[in-house]
Amino acid sequence: MLRSRSWFGGGWGRPKNLHSLEHLKYLYNVLSRNQTVSEHNRGLLVESLRSIAEILIWGDQNDSSVFE
């Protein structure tokens, strides 16, 4: 069975620009769909939160449109 190396799956529906408002919205949807933490989704949720923090820090330093 082939598995993607990305925590977020094969990338379908995911924005290509990792530092964008669209990607932040995508990560919010990932968190919304996984409201209960389990052994199966723990890595996905941790990586989603890490990516959200990265986008917010990058936006603060480089592009304030992330906060608008």
C-alpha positions as CSV (number, residue, x, y, z in Angstrom):
1,M,0.0,0.0,0.0
2,L,1.4,3.4,-1.0
3,R,1.3,6.1,1.7
4,S,2.1,9.8,1.4
5,R,5.0,11.1,3.4
6,S,3.1,14.2,4.2
7,W,1.0,14.4,7.5
8,F,-1.7,16.1,5.4
9,G,-2.2,13.3,2.9
10,G,-1.7,13.5,-0.8
11,G,-2.1,17.2,-1.0
12,W,-5.5,17.2,-2.8
13,G,-7.4,20.3,-1.9
14,R,-4.4,21.8,0.0
15,P,-3.0,25.1,-1.1
16,K,0.5,25.0,-2.6
17,N,1.7,28.2,-0.8
18,L,2.4,27.1,2.7
19,H,2.5,30.7,4.1
20,S,-0.9,31.8,2.9
21,L,-4.3,32.6,4.4
22,E,-5.8,29.7,2.3
23,H,-3.4,27.2,3.9
24,L,-4.3,28.6,7.3
25,K,-8.0,28.0,6.5
26,Y,-7.1,24.5,5.3
27,L,-5.4,23.7,8.6
28,Y,-8.3,25.1,10.6
29,N,-10.6,22.7,8.7
30,V,-8.2,19.8,9.6
31,L,-8.5,20.7,13.2
32,S,-12.3,21.2,13.0
33,R,-12.7,17.7,11.5
34,N,-10.5,16.1,14.2
35,Q,-11.9,17.4,17.4
36,T,-11.1,14.3,19.4
37,V,-7.4,13.3,19.8
38,S,-6.6,9.7,19.3
39,E,-3.5,7.6,18.6
40,H,-4.4,7.7,14.9
41,N,-4.7,11.4,14.4
42,R,-2.3,12.7,17.1
43,G,0.6,13.3,14.6
44,L,-1.7,15.1,12.2
45,L,-3.0,17.4,14.9
46,V,0.4,18.2,16.3
47,E,1.7,19.0,12.8
48,S,-1.4,21.1,12.0
49,L,-0.8,23.2,15.2
50,R,2.9,23.5,14.4
51,S,2.1,24.7,10.9
52,I,-0.5,27.2,12.1
53,A,2.1,28.7,14.5
54,E,4.6,28.9,11.7
55,I,2.1,30.7,9.4
56,L,1.2,33.2,12.2
57,I,4.9,33.9,13.0
58,W,5.8,34.2,9.3
59,G,2.8,36.5,8.7
60,D,3.7,38.7,11.6
61,Q,7.2,39.2,10.2
62,N,6.5,39.2,6.5
63,D,2.9,39.7,5.4
64,S,0.2,41.2,7.6
65,S,-2.5,40.1,5.2
66,V,-2.6,36.8,7.1
67,F,-4.3,38.6,10.0
68,E,-6.8,40.5,7.9
